[in-house]
Amino acid sequence: MNFTEIRKQFPILDQEVNGHPLVYLDSSATSQKPVQVIEAIEKYYREINSNVHRGVHTLGTRATDAYEGAREKVRKFINAKSTQEVIFTRGTTTSLNTVAASYAAANVTEGDEIVITYMEHHSNIIPWQQVARRTGAQLKYIPLQADGTLSLDDVRATITANTKIVSVMQVSNVLGVINPVKEIAQIAHENGAIMVVDGAQSAPHMKIDVQDLDCDFLAFSGHKMCGPTGIGVLYGKKQLLEKMEPIEFGGEMIDFVELYESTWKELPWKFEAGTPIIAGAIGLGAAIDFLNEVGLDKIAEHEHRLAAYALEKMSTVPGMTIYGPLDAAKRAGLVTFNISDVHPHDVATVLDAEGIAVRAGHHCAQPLMRWLKATATARASFYLYNSEDDIDKLVEGLVKTKEYFSDVF
């Protein structure tokens, strides 16, 4: 399947917006869905809709097989040792909050340290702020280099014997930086800390091997990787998950319930209270099948090529400021930028009039915005259904934007 043919698998892209063919460059916020995923979700509701694990009737068995089959697909996708290490959640945010509310609550005390970076998404900042506030632990930040990358020397200087948790995004949703999480995990473990990886921006775009990374937890979302919204994954090493307490209670996650005490099911179900996200999991499984068919290595290569092309072409726009490393080899498939004297929301509005969808704002990364000395930025993010032609249209739209506001003011 070549990348021209891949675009045809996404029905939503075959439309016009404001009289122009849609150019979708906001995949870091959410990706579009191929027809295979849409059909898998529809098939569940049309043919096997039933609750899982509880019934012995045929539909219940089929639904359970499909749901747990999706878990096995996730296990293989990230190379976890066991499906017991794969917990379905609502998304990256829920996954990170689960680690903070369960593992951190039991293992972090006053005087301990939690280490993150200035580039983190709010969902990988606020949970740790809350842990620090409740426990008296210190929240520390690894400084950034001038181009937004991390230095392992700074990592070593920030992580100490008092550090209990290190939590870092593998790919920045603003800078596009690919962080050396394997090396950071090694440094964390040398100091007796655990390593949490925010994989929201990496799982859709590159191969992840949790055993090779030796991370203790990994969080990612389905909707950014061609899957449906409302489904995500928390991977955790079995020995850690077994010691953790669930943070939601009710049906499905229990073993026995007495009048005054209860016991929990084994992994992974003790963390999946209530009716699980069945259709979402099945849709995520279909998305993984699709990505595997295309090939994660091919997707990463395609996006690096688009990033290099975008950096070259966008640099020619008058007044352009590009954030993050200018070396495409150091970044994933997104470019965050500003045009002098034009607010990023105005940039996005003018581009939308041309049928081009980009994101504008602080991208849920306000501490990073302050580090960049910017109140907001615009972002174009690419995926397997994008092409150089999309970037050419983006650059044409940016030139029009600059000319329009130059004439106005």
C-alpha positions in Angstrom: 0.0 0.0 0.0 1.7 3.3 -1.1 0.9 6.5 0.6 -1.2 7.9 -2.3 -3.4 4.8 -1.9 -3.4 5.2 1.9 -5.2 8.5 1.7 -8.1 6.9 -0.1 -8.7 4.7 3.0 -9.8 7.8 4.9 -13.3 8.8 3.9 -13.3 12.1 5.7 -10.5 13.5 3.6 -12.6 13.3 0.5 -14.4 16.5 1.0 -14.2 20.3 0.5 -14.0 22.8 3.4 -14.9 26.4 2.5 -14.8 25.5 -1.2 -11.4 24.0 -1.1 -10.2 20.3 -0.9 -9.5 19.5 2.7 -5.9 19.6 3.8 -5.8 18.1 7.3 -2.7 19.0 9.3 -3.9 18.5 12.8 -3.1 14.9 13.4 -1.2 15.6 16.6 -4.6 16.6 18.1 -6.4 13.7 16.7 -5.9 11.5 13.6 -8.5 10.7 11.0 -9.9 7.1 10.9 -9.5 4.6 8.0 -12.5 2.8 6.7 -11.3 -0.4 8.3 -11.6 1.1 11.8 -15.0 2.6 11.1 -16.3 -0.8 9.8 -14.9 -2.7 12.8 -16.8 -0.5 15.2 -19.9 -0.6 13.1 -19.6 -4.4 12.9 -19.5 -4.7 16.7 -22.7 -2.7 17.1 -24.4 -4.4 14.2 -23.5 -8.0 14.9 -22.0 -8.7 18.4 -23.1 -5.9 20.7 -23.0 -7.4 24.2 -21.2 -6.9 27.5 -18.0 -8.8 28.0 -16.7 -11.3 30.6 -20.1 -11.8 32.2 -22.5 -13.7 29.9 -22.2 -17.2 28.6 -24.4 -16.6 25.6 -23.0 -16.4 22.1 -23.0 -12.7 21.7 -21.3 -12.2 25.0 -18.6 -14.7 24.1 -18.0 -13.1 20.7 -17.7 -9.6 22.3 -15.3 -10.9 25.0 -13.2 -12.6 22.3 -13.0 -9.4 20.3 -12.3 -7.2 23.3 -9.5 -9.5 24.7 -8.3 -10.0 21.2 -7.7 -6.3 21.0 -5.7 -6.4 24.2 -3.4 -9.1 22.6 -2.9 -6.8 19.6 -1.8 -4.0 21.9 0.5 -6.3 23.7 2.3 -7.3 20.5 2.2 -3.7 19.2 4.3 -2.5 22.2 6.0 -5.9 22.9 4.8 -6.2 26.4 5.5 -9.6 28.1 1.9 -10.3 29.0 -1.6 -9.0 28.4 -1.8 -8.6 32.1 0.4 -5.6 31.6 -2.1 -3.9 29.2 -4.9 -1.9 30.8 -7.5 -0.2 28.7 -8.3 3.4 29.8 -10.0 6.4 28.4 -6.7 7.7 27.0 -3.3 9.1 27.9 -4.6 11.5 30.5 -6.4 8.7 32.4 -3.4 6.5 32.2 -1.0 9.0 33.6 -3.5 10.0 36.3 -3.8 6.3 37.3 -0.1 6.1 37.8 -0.1 9.3 39.9 -3.2 8.3 41.9 -2.2 4.7 42.6 1.6 4.1 42.3 2.7 7.6 43.4 0.2 7.8 46.3 1.7 4.6 47.8 5.4 5.2 47.0 6.0 9.0 47.2 6.5 10.8 50.5 7.8 14.1 51.8 11.3 14.8 50.6 11.0 12.6 47.6 11.4 14.0 44.0 9.4 13.8 40.9 11.2 14.8 37.7 9.6 15.9 34.5 10.6 18.4 31.7 9.4 21.9 30.6 8.1 20.5 27.4 5.4 18.2 29.0 1.8 18.3 28.1 -0.5 19.4 30.9 -1.6 15.8 31.4 2.0 15.0 32.4 2.4 18.0 34.6 -0.8 18.5 36.7 -1.1 14.9 38.1 2.5 15.3 39.4 1.7 18.7 40.8 -1.1 17.2 42.7 1.1 14.4 44.0 3.7 16.9 45.2 1.0 19.0 46.9 -0.5 16.1 48.7 2.8 14.4 49.8 5.2 17.3 50.2 7.4 15.8 47.4 9.5 18.2 45.2 8.6 18.6 41.5 11.7 19.2 39.5 12.2 20.1 35.8 15.0 19.0 33.5 16.1 22.1 31.6 16.0 22.3 27.8 18.7 23.2 25.4 18.4 26.2 23.2 16.7 24.2 20.4 14.3 22.5 22.8 16.2 19.2 23.1 17.3 17.4 26.2 20.9 16.9 27.3 21.6 13.7 29.1 24.1 15.6 31.2 21.2 17.8 32.4 19.1 14.6 33.0 21.9 13.2 35.2 22.2 16.5 37.1 18.5 16.7 37.8 17.8 13.1 38.8 19.1 12.2 42.3 19.0 9.4 44.8 15.9 11.1 46.2 14.0 10.9 42.8 11.2 8.4 42.9 9.4 9.1 39.6 10.7 10.4 36.2 8.0 11.1 33.7 8.8 12.3 30.2 7.0 12.5 26.8 8.7 10.5 24.1 7.8 13.0 21.4 6.9 16.6 22.1 3.5 17.7 20.8 4.9 21.3 20.3 8.6 21.0 19.5 8.5 17.6 17.7 11.5 16.6 19.6 12.2 12.9 20.0 13.4 12.4 23.5 16.0 9.7 24.5 13.6 7.9 26.9 15.6 4.7 26.9 18.7 6.4 28.1 16.6 8.5 30.6 15.0 5.3 31.9 18.5 3.9 32.5 19.5 6.9 34.5 16.3 6.8 36.5 16.8 3.2 37.4 20.4 3.8 38.4 19.0 6.2 41.0 16.2 3.9 42.1 13.4 5.7 40.4 10.7 4.4 38.0 10.3 5.7 34.4 7.0 6.8 33.0 6.7 7.5 29.3 4.0 9.6 27.7 3.7 7.9 24.3 0.7 9.9 23.0 2.8 11.4 20.2 5.1 8.5 19.6 2.8 5.4 19.5 1.1 6.5 16.3 4.3 7.2 14.5 7.1 4.8 15.4 7.8 1.4 16.8 7.7 1.1 20.5 9.3 -1.8 22.4 8.6 -1.4 26.1 11.0 -4.2 27.0 13.8 -2.5 25.0 13.0 0.9 26.5 12.8 -0.7 29.9 10.1 1.9 30.9 8.0 1.0 33.9 4.8 2.6 32.6 3.7 3.8 29.1 0.6 5.8 28.3 -1.0 6.4 24.9 -4.3 7.1 23.2 -6.2 5.4 20.4 -7.6 8.5 18.7 -4.1 9.8 17.7 -3.3 6.5 16.0 -6.2 6.0 13.6 -8.4 4.6 16.4 -11.6 5.9 18.0 -11.8 8.5 20.8 -12.3 7.4 24.3 -9.9 4.5 24.4 -6.3 4.4 25.6 -3.7 2.2 27.1 -1.7 2.1 30.3 1.2 -0.4 30.1 2.9 -1.2 33.4 5.4 -3.8 34.5 3.5 -6.6 36.1 5.4 -6.6 39.3 4.5 -2.9 39.8 0.8 -3.2 38.7 0.3 -6.2 41.1 1.3 -4.0 44.1 -0.9 -1.1 43.0 -4.4 -0.4 44.3 -7.2 0.3 41.8 -8.5 3.9 41.8 -12.1 3.0 40.5 -14.3 0.5 42.2 -17.5 -1.3 41.2 -18.4 -4.1 38.9 -16.1 -6.1 36.7 -12.9 -5.4 38.8 -14.0 -7.4 41.9 -13.3 -11.0 42.8 -15.5 -11.3 46.0 -17.6 -8.7 47.7 -18.5 -9.2 51.4 -20.5 -6.8 53.6 -17.5 -4.9 54.8 -14.6 -5.8 52.5 -13.9 -6.9 49.0 -11.1 -8.4 47.0 -10.0 -7.6 43.5 -9.7 -9.6 40.3 -6.2 -10.3 38.9 -4.5 -8.1 36.3 -5.5 -6.4 34.1 -9.2 -6.4 35.1 -8.7 -4.9 38.6 -8.1 -1.6 36.9 -11.1 -1.8 34.6 -14.1 -1.1 36.7 -17.6 -1.1 35.2 -18.5 -1.9 31.6 -15.3 -1.4 29.7 -14.8 0.5 26.5 -15.6 -2.4 24.3 -16.2 -0.8 20.9 -13.3 1.5 21.5 -10.9 -1.4 22.2 -12.1 -3.2 19.1 -11.6 -0.1 17.0 -8.1 0.3 18.5 -7.3 -3.3 17.6 -8.4 -2.6 14.0 -6.2 0.6 13.9 -3.2 -1.5 15.1 -3.9 -4.0 12.3 -4.0 -1.1 9.8 -0.8 0.5 11.1 1.0 -2.9 11.1 -0.1 -3.4 7.5 1.4 -0.1 6.4 4.4 -0.6 8.6 5.6 1.7 11.5 9.0 2.0 10.0 7.6 3.2 6.7 5.3 5.6 8.5 8.3 7.1 10.5 10.3 7.4 7.3 7.5 9.1 5.4 6.9 11.6 8.2 10.6 12.4 8.6 10.6 13.2 4.8 7.6 15.4 5.2 9.1 17.2 8.2 12.3 17.9 6.3 10.3 19.2 3.3 8.1 21.3 5.6 11.1 22.9 7.4 12.7 23.8 4.0 9.6 25.2 2.4 8.2 27.0 5.5 11.5 28.7 6.2 11.0 30.7 3.0 7.8 32.4 4.4 8.6 36.0 5.4 8.6 36.6 9.2 8.5 32.8 9.9 9.7 31.5 13.3 10.0 27.8 13.7 10.3 26.3 17.2 12.3 23.2 18.0 15.3 21.7 16.2 15.7 22.6 12.5 17.3 19.2 11.9 14.5 17.0 10.7 16.4 13.9 12.0 15.8 15.2 15.6 12.1 15.6 15.3 8.8 13.9 14.4 6.3 14.9 11.8 5.1 18.3 13.0 6.2 21.9 12.8 5.2 24.6 15.3 5.6 28.1 14.2 4.6 31.8 14.4 4.6 34.5 11.7 5.7 37.9 12.9 2.9 40.4 13.6 0.1 37.8 13.0 -1.6 36.1 15.9 -1.6 32.3 15.5 -5.4 32.2 15.8 -5.6 34.6 12.8 -3.1 32.3 10.9 -5.4 29.3 11.6 -8.5 31.2 10.6 -7.1 32.4 7.3 -5.8 28.9 6.6 -9.2 27.4 7.4 -10.7 29.7 4.7 -8.4 27.9 2.3 -9.5 24.4 3.6 -6.3 23.9 5.6 -6.7 22.6 9.2 -3.9 23.5 11.6 -3.9 23.9 15.4 -3.4 27.3 17.2 -3.1 28.0 20.9 -0.9 26.9 23.7 -1.3 23.2 22.8 -1.8 22.3 26.5 1.8 23.2 27.2 1.7 26.6 28.9 5.0 26.2 30.8 6.7 25.4 27.4 5.1 28.5 25.9 6.6 30.6 28.6 10.0 29.0 28.0 9.5 29.9 24.3 8.5 33.4 25.2 5.3 33.0 23.2 1.7 33.2 24.3 0.5 30.9 21.6 1.8 29.2 18.4 0.4 27.6 15.3 1.1 23.9 14.5 1.0 21.8 11.4 1.2 18.1 12.1 1.5 15.3 9.5 0.5 11.7 9.3 0.6 8.8 6.9 -2.2 10.3 4.7 -0.3 13.6 4.1 1.9 14.4 1.2 4.3 17.1 0.0 1.4 18.6 -1.9 -0.4 19.3 1.4 2.7 21.1 2.6 2.9 23.1 -0.6 -0.7 24.2 0.0 0.1 25.1 3.5 3.0 27.3 2.4 0.8 29.0 -0.2 -1.7 29.7 2.5 0.9 31.1 4.9 2.2 33.4 2.2 -1.4 34.6 1.6 -1.8 35.1 5.4 1.3 37.2 5.7 0.3 39.3 2.6 -3.2 39.8 3.9 -2.2 41.1 7.3 0.6 43.2 5.8 -2.0 44.9 3.6 -4.5 45.3 6.5 -1.9 46.9 8.8 
